Amino acid sequence: MTPHGAVLDACVLVNAAVRDTLLRLAQRGLYTPYWSDEITK
């Protein structure tokens, strides 16, 4: 588990370049992304 976490709001996930960058950083273990079902719908 990484020491840092962040909630990824829908406004961040809409832009493909930003979304891809944030998810790639999470894959590398730099932070743990969190979101709810309401955000991803």
Secondary structure, 3 states (H helix, E strand, C coil): CCCCEEECCHHHHHCHHHHHHHHHHHHCCCCEEECCHHHHC
